[in-house]
Amino acid sequence: MILLEAAIAIYLTINAAAFLAYYSDKRSARRSAWRTPEKTLLVMALLGPFGALFAMRLFRHKTQKGKFRLVPLFLCLHIVLAVAFVLTLT
């Protein structure tokens, strides 16, 4: 059970990092400062789609870019994997 708790903590941390990456990039865009590469943001979204999608909606950031329309699909993938994992536990 400790392993599961650690995995959940790591997952939450990754999602928080994705949220912060999108926030930071939006802030940089407003200031015309150095931006986070899109590839980095997409990898963060693949690993932490909850945080990335929440930040995209909250800050209205990268919502019109074609590549970033994959983020909801990443979220669906994570949900399917989580359901499959839970079903294997029972």
A tleap script that builds the chain and sets N, CA, C and O, in Angstrom:
source leaprc.protein.ff14SB
mol = sequence {
  NMET ILE LEU LEU GLU ALA ALA ILE ALA ILE
  TYR LEU THR ILE ASN ALA ALA ALA PHE LEU
  ALA TYR TYR SER ASP LYS ARG SER ALA ARG
  ARG SER ALA TRP ARG THR PRO GLU LYS THR
  LEU LEU VAL MET ALA LEU LEU GLY PRO PHE
  GLY ALA LEU PHE ALA MET ARG LEU PHE ARG
  HIE LYS THR GLN LYS GLY LYS PHE ARG LEU
  VAL PRO LEU PHE LEU CYS LEU HIE ILE VAL
  LEU ALA VAL ALA PHE VAL LEU THR LEU CTHR
}
set mol.1.N position { 0.816 -1.188 0.000 }
set mol.1.CA position { 0.000 0.000 0.000 }
set mol.1.C position { 0.867 1.262 0.000 }
set mol.1.O position { 0.469 2.288 -0.550 }
set mol.2.N position { 2.033 1.186 0.608 }
set mol.2.CA position { 2.935 2.337 0.635 }
set mol.2.C position { 3.382 2.682 -0.783 }
set mol.2.O position { 3.530 3.855 -1.126 }
set mol.3.N position { 3.597 1.655 -1.604 }
set mol.3.CA position { 4.004 1.882 -2.990 }
set mol.3.C position { 2.913 2.633 -3.758 }
set mol.3.O position { 3.213 3.530 -4.546 }
set mol.4.N position { 1.663 2.272 -3.532 }
set mol.4.CA position { 0.548 2.956 -4.187 }
set mol.4.C position { 0.471 4.416 -3.744 }
set mol.4.O position { 0.259 5.307 -4.567 }
set mol.5.N position { 0.641 4.658 -2.458 }
set mol.5.CA position { 0.615 6.032 -1.946 }
set mol.5.C position { 1.757 6.859 -2.534 }
set mol.5.O position { 1.578 8.031 -2.865 }
set mol.6.N position { 2.915 6.249 -2.661 }
set mol.6.CA position { 4.059 6.950 -3.254 }
set mol.6.C position { 3.794 7.259 -4.727 }
set mol.6.O position { 4.122 8.346 -5.205 }
set mol.7.N position { 3.203 6.309 -5.442 }
set mol.7.CA position { 2.888 6.523 -6.857 }
set mol.7.C position { 1.875 7.656 -7.024 }
set mol.7.O position { 1.999 8.475 -7.935 }
set mol.8.N position { 0.887 7.701 -6.153 }
set mol.8.CA position { -0.112 8.774 -6.210 }
set mol.8.C position { 0.540 10.122 -5.915 }
set mol.8.O position { 0.243 11.115 -6.580 }
set mol.9.N position { 1.422 10.162 -4.926 }
set mol.9.CA position { 2.117 11.411 -4.586 }
set mol.9.C position { 2.971 11.893 -5.756 }
set mol.9.O position { 2.997 13.086 -6.059 }
set mol.10.N position { 3.661 10.979 -6.405 }
set mol.10.CA position { 4.488 11.337 -7.561 }
set mol.10.C position { 3.610 11.848 -8.699 }
set mol.10.O position { 3.950 12.830 -9.360 }
set mol.11.N position { 2.486 11.182 -8.924 }
set mol.11.CA position { 1.569 11.584 -9.994 }
set mol.11.C position { 1.009 12.985 -9.740 }
set mol.11.O position { 0.916 13.801 -10.657 }
set mol.12.N position { 0.644 13.250 -8.505 }
set mol.12.CA position { 0.140 14.585 -8.158 }
set mol.12.C position { 1.222 15.649 -8.340 }
set mol.12.O position { 0.940 16.761 -8.786 }
set mol.13.N position { 2.452 15.300 -7.995 }
set mol.13.CA position { 3.572 16.229 -8.166 }
set mol.13.C position { 3.817 16.529 -9.643 }
set mol.13.O position { 4.072 17.675 -10.013 }
set mol.14.N position { 3.739 15.508 -10.476 }
set mol.14.CA position { 3.927 15.700 -11.918 }
set mol.14.C position { 2.834 16.606 -12.484 }
set mol.14.O position { 3.109 17.479 -13.307 }
set mol.15.N position { 1.603 16.396 -12.043 }
set mol.15.CA position { 0.506 17.243 -12.513 }
set mol.15.C position { 0.668 18.684 -12.036 }
set mol.15.O position { 0.369 19.625 -12.772 }
set mol.16.N position { 1.136 18.849 -10.815 }
set mol.16.CA position { 1.397 20.202 -10.308 }
set mol.16.C position { 2.511 20.866 -11.112 }
set mol.16.O position { 2.441 22.059 -11.408 }
set mol.17.N position { 3.532 20.097 -11.462 }
set mol.17.CA position { 4.629 20.639 -12.271 }
set mol.17.C position { 4.133 21.041 -13.660 }
set mol.17.O position { 4.554 22.067 -14.194 }
set mol.18.N position { 3.250 20.248 -14.241 }
set mol.18.CA position { 2.679 20.591 -15.549 }
set mol.18.C position { 1.874 21.883 -15.453 }
set mol.18.O position { 1.970 22.749 -16.322 }
set mol.19.N position { 1.085 22.004 -14.398 }
set mol.19.CA position { 0.299 23.222 -14.181 }
set mol.19.C position { 1.223 24.431 -14.094 }
set mol.19.O position { 0.982 25.456 -14.732 }
set mol.20.N position { 2.274 24.304 -13.304 }
set mol.20.CA position { 3.212 25.416 -13.133 }
set mol.20.C position { 3.960 25.744 -14.424 }
set mol.20.O position { 4.257 26.910 -14.686 }
set mol.21.N position { 4.264 24.734 -15.227 }
set mol.21.CA position { 4.949 24.977 -16.501 }
set mol.21.C position { 4.064 25.790 -17.441 }
set mol.21.O position { 4.539 26.714 -18.101 }
set mol.22.N position { 2.788 25.450 -17.501 }
set mol.22.CA position { 1.864 26.206 -18.354 }
set mol.22.C position { 1.656 27.621 -17.816 }
set mol.22.O position { 1.582 28.580 -18.585 }
set mol.23.N position { 1.564 27.743 -16.501 }
set mol.23.CA position { 1.430 29.073 -15.890 }
set mol.23.C position { 2.655 29.930 -16.201 }
set mol.23.O position { 2.531 31.094 -16.582 }
set mol.24.N position { 3.822 29.346 -16.036 }
set mol.24.CA position { 5.067 30.071 -16.284 }
set mol.24.C position { 5.167 30.511 -17.745 }
set mol.24.O position { 5.595 31.629 -18.031 }
set mol.25.N position { 4.773 29.635 -18.663 }
set mol.25.CA position { 4.840 29.988 -20.078 }
set mol.25.C position { 3.853 31.101 -20.417 }
set mol.25.O position { 4.173 31.992 -21.203 }
set mol.26.N position { 2.668 31.059 -19.837 }
set mol.26.CA position { 1.692 32.126 -20.069 }
set mol.26.C position { 2.222 33.458 -19.540 }
set mol.26.O position { 2.092 34.496 -20.188 }
set mol.27.N position { 2.810 33.405 -18.373 }
set mol.27.CA position { 3.383 34.618 -17.776 }
set mol.27.C position { 4.517 35.170 -18.641 }
set mol.27.O position { 4.625 36.379 -18.844 }
set mol.28.N position { 5.352 34.274 -19.143 }
set mol.28.CA position { 6.446 34.697 -20.028 }
set mol.28.C position { 5.909 35.290 -21.328 }
set mol.28.O position { 6.478 36.242 -21.862 }
set mol.29.N position { 4.823 34.732 -21.829 }
set mol.29.CA position { 4.231 35.245 -23.071 }
set mol.29.C position { 3.737 36.675 -22.877 }
set mol.29.O position { 3.900 37.518 -23.759 }
set mol.30.N position { 3.147 36.939 -21.744 }
set mol.30.CA position { 2.654 38.293 -21.467 }
set mol.30.C position { 3.792 39.293 -21.334 }
set mol.30.O position { 3.636 40.469 -21.665 }
set mol.31.N position { 4.931 38.827 -20.850 }
set mol.31.CA position { 6.083 39.707 -20.632 }
set mol.31.C position { 7.042 39.729 -21.817 }
set mol.31.O position { 8.059 40.422 -21.780 }
set mol.32.N position { 6.730 38.986 -22.852 }
set mol.32.CA position { 7.623 38.841 -24.014 }
set mol.32.C position { 8.997 38.343 -23.588 }
set mol.32.O position { 10.021 38.792 -24.105 }
set mol.33.N position { 9.008 37.425 -22.653 }
set mol.33.CA position { 10.255 36.854 -22.136 }
set mol.33.C position { 10.500 35.485 -22.771 }
set mol.33.O position { 9.741 35.036 -23.630 }
set mol.34.N position { 11.573 34.834 -22.330 }
set mol.34.CA position { 11.900 33.495 -22.816 }
set mol.34.C position { 10.732 32.563 -22.565 }
set mol.34.O position { 10.152 32.571 -21.480 }
set mol.35.N position { 10.379 31.753 -23.566 }
set mol.35.CA position { 9.231 30.861 -23.483 }
set mol.35.C position { 9.674 29.415 -23.323 }
set mol.35.O position { 10.764 29.035 -23.750 }
set mol.36.N position { 8.826 28.628 -22.711 }
set mol.36.CA position { 9.043 27.189 -22.606 }
set mol.36.C position { 8.766 26.577 -23.977 }
set mol.36.O position { 7.737 26.880 -24.580 }
set mol.37.N position { 9.657 25.723 -24.483 }
set mol.37.CA position { 9.416 25.107 -25.796 }
set mol.37.C position { 8.111 24.295 -25.803 }
set mol.37.O position { 7.749 23.667 -24.808 }
set mol.38.N position { 7.418 24.322 -26.942 }
set mol.38.CA position { 6.154 23.598 -27.051 }
set mol.38.C position { 6.340 22.108 -26.801 }
set mol.38.O position { 5.478 21.461 -26.206 }
set mol.39.N position { 7.458 21.568 -27.253 }
set mol.39.CA position { 7.718 20.146 -27.049 }
set mol.39.C position { 7.745 19.817 -25.556 }
set mol.39.O position { 7.218 18.787 -25.133 }
set mol.40.N position { 8.353 20.684 -24.770 }
set mol.40.CA position { 8.409 20.486 -23.317 }
set mol.40.C position { 7.012 20.524 -22.714 }
set mol.40.O position { 6.673 19.695 -21.869 }
set mol.41.N position { 6.207 21.483 -23.145 }
set mol.41.CA position { 4.842 21.577 -22.626 }
set mol.41.C position { 4.023 20.343 -22.998 }
set mol.41.O position { 3.220 19.866 -22.197 }
set mol.42.N position { 4.225 19.829 -24.203 }
set mol.42.CA position { 3.485 18.635 -24.616 }
set mol.42.C position { 3.913 17.401 -23.829 }
set mol.42.O position { 3.075 16.571 -23.474 }
set mol.43.N position { 5.195 17.275 -23.558 }
set mol.43.CA position { 5.662 16.150 -22.737 }
set mol.43.C position { 5.098 16.263 -21.324 }
set mol.43.O position { 4.678 15.269 -20.732 }
set mol.44.N position { 5.091 17.474 -20.796 }
set mol.44.CA position { 4.492 17.685 -19.469 }
set mol.44.C position { 3.011 17.311 -19.488 }
set mol.44.O position { 2.504 16.730 -18.528 }
set mol.45.N position { 2.324 17.640 -20.572 }
set mol.45.CA position { 0.905 17.301 -20.693 }
set mol.45.C position { 0.701 15.798 -20.804 }
set mol.45.O position { -0.274 15.261 -20.279 }
set mol.46.N position { 1.610 15.120 -21.480 }
set mol.46.CA position { 1.509 13.665 -21.593 }
set mol.46.C position { 1.682 13.004 -20.235 }
set mol.46.O position { 0.998 12.029 -19.923 }
set mol.47.N position { 2.588 13.530 -19.433 }
set mol.47.CA position { 2.852 12.951 -18.116 }
set mol.47.C position { 1.867 13.424 -17.050 }
set mol.47.O position { 1.543 12.679 -16.125 }
set mol.48.N position { 1.396 14.655 -17.179 }
set mol.48.CA position { 0.489 15.226 -16.178 }
set mol.48.C position { -0.674 15.951 -16.829 }
set mol.48.O position { -0.756 17.177 -16.755 }
set mol.49.N position { -1.579 15.211 -17.467 }
set mol.49.CA position { -2.632 15.879 -18.241 }
set mol.49.C position { -3.655 16.639 -17.407 }
set mol.49.O position { -4.233 17.612 -17.892 }
set mol.50.N position { -3.892 16.226 -16.172 }
set mol.50.CA position { -4.860 16.946 -15.341 }
set mol.50.C position { -4.379 18.375 -15.090 }
set mol.50.O position { -5.128 19.333 -15.277 }
set mol.51.N position { -3.136 18.505 -14.669 }
set mol.51.CA position { -2.575 19.826 -14.399 }
set mol.51.C position { -2.456 20.670 -15.651 }
set mol.51.O position { -2.734 21.869 -15.629 }
set mol.52.N position { -2.041 20.040 -16.750 }
set mol.52.CA position { -1.873 20.778 -18.002 }
set mol.52.C position { -3.211 21.292 -18.528 }
set mol.52.O position { -3.325 22.457 -18.910 }
set mol.53.N position { -4.216 20.428 -18.546 }
set mol.53.CA position { -5.518 20.841 -19.074 }
set mol.53.C position { -6.169 21.892 -18.179 }
set mol.53.O position { -6.786 22.838 -18.669 }
set mol.54.N position { -6.028 21.725 -16.881 }
set mol.54.CA position { -6.587 22.714 -15.960 }
set mol.54.C position { -5.941 24.078 -16.188 }
set mol.54.O position { -6.628 25.099 -16.219 }
set mol.55.N position { -4.619 24.091 -16.348 }
set mol.55.CA position { -3.908 25.354 -16.595 }
set mol.55.C position { -4.290 25.944 -17.948 }
set mol.55.O position { -4.466 27.157 -18.071 }
set mol.56.N position { -4.419 25.096 -18.960 }
set mol.56.CA position { -4.805 25.587 -20.278 }
set mol.56.C position { -6.154 26.294 -20.217 }
set mol.56.O position { -6.332 27.360 -20.807 }
set mol.57.N position { -7.090 25.703 -19.509 }
set mol.57.CA position { -8.432 26.298 -19.415 }
set mol.57.C position { -8.430 27.532 -18.514 }
set mol.57.O position { -9.046 28.547 -18.841 }
set mol.58.N position { -7.746 27.441 -17.399 }
set mol.58.CA position { -7.742 28.540 -16.438 }
set mol.58.C position { -7.072 29.791 -17.005 }
set mol.58.O position { -7.577 30.903 -16.845 }
set mol.59.N position { -5.937 29.600 -17.664 }
set mol.59.CA position { -5.167 30.731 -18.174 }
set mol.59.C position { -5.432 31.020 -19.653 }
set mol.59.O position { -4.861 31.952 -20.220 }
set mol.60.N position { -6.290 30.228 -20.267 }
set mol.60.CA position { -6.575 30.349 -21.705 }
set mol.60.C position { -5.274 30.380 -22.492 }
set mol.60.O position { -5.008 31.296 -23.270 }
set mol.61.N position { -4.484 29.357 -22.262 }
set mol.61.CA position { -3.148 29.294 -22.853 }
set mol.61.C position { -3.023 28.064 -23.740 }
set mol.61.O position { -3.305 26.947 -23.308 }
set mol.62.N position { -2.605 28.271 -24.966 }
set mol.62.CA position { -2.366 27.218 -25.952 }
set mol.62.C position { -3.648 26.475 -26.331 }
set mol.62.O position { -3.579 25.335 -26.789 }
set mol.63.N position { -4.793 27.085 -26.155 }
set mol.63.CA position { -6.051 26.393 -26.443 }
set mol.63.C position { -6.378 26.372 -27.936 }
set mol.63.O position { -7.173 25.540 -28.373 }
set mol.64.N position { -5.793 27.253 -28.712 }
set mol.64.CA position { -6.080 27.306 -30.147 }
set mol.64.C position { -5.025 26.601 -31.000 }
set mol.64.O position { -5.224 26.405 -32.199 }
set mol.65.N position { -3.923 26.228 -30.393 }
set mol.65.CA position { -2.852 25.560 -31.132 }
set mol.65.C position { -3.254 24.119 -31.421 }
set mol.65.O position { -3.714 23.406 -30.529 }
set mol.66.N position { -3.082 23.698 -32.656 }
set mol.66.CA position { -3.489 22.359 -33.072 }
set mol.66.C position { -2.860 21.232 -32.271 }
set mol.66.O position { -3.540 20.283 -31.881 }
set mol.67.N position { -1.565 21.339 -32.027 }
set mol.67.CA position { -0.862 20.282 -31.287 }
set mol.67.C position { -1.435 20.088 -29.891 }
set mol.67.O position { -1.467 18.973 -29.370 }
set mol.68.N position { -1.880 21.171 -29.300 }
set mol.68.CA position { -2.324 21.120 -27.914 }
set mol.68.C position { -3.754 20.601 -27.774 }
set mol.68.O position { -4.273 20.476 -26.665 }
set mol.69.N position { -4.371 20.307 -28.889 }
set mol.69.CA position { -5.680 19.644 -28.823 }
set mol.69.C position { -5.522 18.174 -28.461 }
set mol.69.O position { -6.511 17.469 -28.263 }
set mol.70.N position { -4.285 17.716 -28.374 }
set mol.70.CA position { -4.001 16.356 -27.919 }
set mol.70.C position { -4.131 16.220 -26.405 }
set mol.70.O position { -4.302 15.110 -25.900 }
set mol.71.N position { -4.055 17.310 -25.689 }
set mol.71.CA position { -4.046 17.250 -24.223 }
set mol.71.C position { -5.289 16.552 -23.668 }
set mol.71.O position { -5.142 15.717 -22.776 }
set mol.72.N position { -6.503 16.845 -24.143 }
set mol.72.CA position { -7.654 16.083 -23.639 }
set mol.72.C position { -7.560 14.585 -23.950 }
set mol.72.O position { -8.053 13.758 -23.183 }
set mol.73.N position { -6.930 14.242 -25.069 }
set mol.73.CA position { -6.735 12.825 -25.384 }
set mol.73.C position { -5.755 12.182 -24.408 }
set mol.73.O position { -5.932 11.030 -24.011 }
set mol.74.N position { -4.726 12.927 -24.024 }
set mol.74.CA position { -3.799 12.424 -23.009 }
set mol.74.C position { -4.545 12.153 -21.706 }
set mol.74.O position { -4.296 11.156 -21.029 }
set mol.75.N position { -5.463 13.057 -21.367 }
set mol.75.CA position { -6.256 12.890 -20.151 }
set mol.75.C position { -7.116 11.636 -20.251 }
set mol.75.O position { -7.198 10.866 -19.295 }
set mol.76.N position { -7.752 11.425 -21.392 }
set mol.76.CA position { -8.562 10.213 -21.588 }
set mol.76.C position { -7.704 8.960 -21.453 }
set mol.76.O position { -8.125 7.972 -20.851 }
set mol.77.N position { -6.514 9.005 -22.010 }
set mol.77.CA position { -5.595 7.871 -21.904 }
set mol.77.C position { -5.273 7.573 -20.447 }
set mol.77.O position { -5.264 6.412 -20.039 }
set mol.78.N position { -5.011 8.596 -19.670 }
set mol.78.CA position { -4.702 8.407 -18.253 }
set mol.78.C position { -5.897 7.832 -17.501 }
set mol.78.O position { -5.728 6.981 -16.627 }
set mol.79.N position { -7.090 8.286 -17.830 }
set mol.79.CA position { -8.288 7.766 -17.164 }
set mol.79.C position { -8.484 6.296 -17.502 }
set mol.79.O position { -8.784 5.493 -16.619 }
set mol.80.N position { -8.317 5.935 -18.771 }
set mol.80.CA position { -8.451 4.529 -19.177 }
set mol.80.C position { -7.410 3.671 -18.465 }
set mol.80.O position { -7.726 2.584 -17.982 }
set mol.81.N position { -6.178 4.152 -18.399 }
set mol.81.CA position { -5.126 3.394 -17.712 }
set mol.81.C position { -5.414 3.262 -16.221 }
set mol.81.O position { -5.153 2.213 -15.631 }
set mol.82.N position { -5.946 4.311 -15.607 }
set mol.82.CA position { -6.282 4.253 -14.179 }
set mol.82.C position { -7.402 3.256 -13.928 }
set mol.82.O position { -7.346 2.490 -12.966 }
set mol.83.N position { -8.413 3.260 -14.777 }
set mol.83.CA position { -9.521 2.305 -14.627 }
set mol.83.C position { -9.007 0.886 -14.816 }
set mol.83.O position { -9.373 -0.010 -14.056 }
set mol.84.N position { -8.170 0.674 -15.815 }
set mol.84.CA position { -7.601 -0.657 -16.043 }
set mol.84.C position { -6.776 -1.105 -14.844 }
set mol.84.O position { -6.829 -2.270 -14.449 }
set mol.85.N position { -6.022 -0.188 -14.271 }
set mol.85.CA position { -5.217 -0.517 -13.093 }
set mol.85.C position { -6.100 -0.905 -11.916 }
set mol.85.O position { -5.830 -1.893 -11.232 }
set mol.86.N position { -7.146 -0.137 -11.679 }
set mol.86.CA position { -8.056 -0.432 -10.564 }
set mol.86.C position { -8.739 -1.778 -10.783 }
set mol.86.O position { -8.921 -2.541 -9.834 }
set mol.87.N position { -9.116 -2.072 -12.014 }
set mol.87.CA position { -9.769 -3.349 -12.301 }
set mol.87.C position { -8.834 -4.533 -12.081 }
set mol.87.O position { -9.288 -5.619 -11.720 }
set mol.88.N position { -7.540 -4.336 -12.293 }
set mol.88.CA position { -6.599 -5.430 -12.047 }
set mol.88.C position { -6.389 -5.664 -10.553 }
set mol.88.O position { -5.982 -6.751 -10.143 }
set mol.89.N position { -6.666 -4.644 -9.742 }
set mol.89.CA position { -6.519 -4.797 -8.291 }
set mol.89.C position { -7.659 -5.602 -7.685 }
set mol.89.O position { -7.500 -6.206 -6.624 }
set mol.90.N position { -8.801 -5.613 -8.351 }
set mol.90.CA position { -9.967 -6.302 -7.775 }
set mol.90.C position { -10.096 -7.710 -8.252 }
set mol.90.O position { -11.026 -8.414 -7.857 }
savepdb mol mol.pdb
quit
